[in-house]
């Protein structure tokens, strides 16, 4: 009968509630992304950005991960890496995403340097975590690239 007697010594248990300090929001977000493999904060943020762009541009502008035709797209920058080509020329590799998935974009310097070339603009202005908009096109090999004369603008 003791098995069902909740007043007995076996059921006299005290739980400590302050064994661990509370987890801060940044760590909760990092842990969530690690476990679930997507970022709810970014998805929500991009939804708002998409609505704002629709209102300002009067048309739908999608994430670069939804590329379907040569047009303007927006994206988060997750990382920026400068690397060298096989011929020893520098170029940038941007890891961009939308909270659910990501892709890499490459930015090459022009053959003839100009004061407004996209490579220098991206190299000097792109920041990890920023949200940007630019114009993209698919090249003859099927790769998605920044349009040569594209503007590159931070929107968040």
Secondary structure as GFF3:
##gff-version 3
##sequence-region A 1 156
A	DSSP	three_ten_helix	2	4	.	.	.	ID=ss1
A	DSSP	three_ten_helix	9	11	.	.	.	ID=ss2
A	DSSP	alpha_helix	25	36	.	.	.	ID=ss3
A	DSSP	alpha_helix	40	57	.	.	.	ID=ss4
A	DSSP	beta_strand	62	63	.	.	.	ID=ss5
A	DSSP	three_ten_helix	64	66	.	.	.	ID=ss6
A	DSSP	beta_strand	71	84	.	.	.	ID=ss7
A	DSSP	beta_strand	90	97	.	.	.	ID=ss8
A	DSSP	beta_strand	102	108	.	.	.	ID=ss9
A	DSSP	alpha_helix	118	125	.	.	.	ID=ss10
A	DSSP	beta_strand	131	138	.	.	.	ID=ss11
A	DSSP	beta_strand	144	146	.	.	.	ID=ss12
A	DSSP	beta_strand	152	154	.	.	.	ID=ss13
###
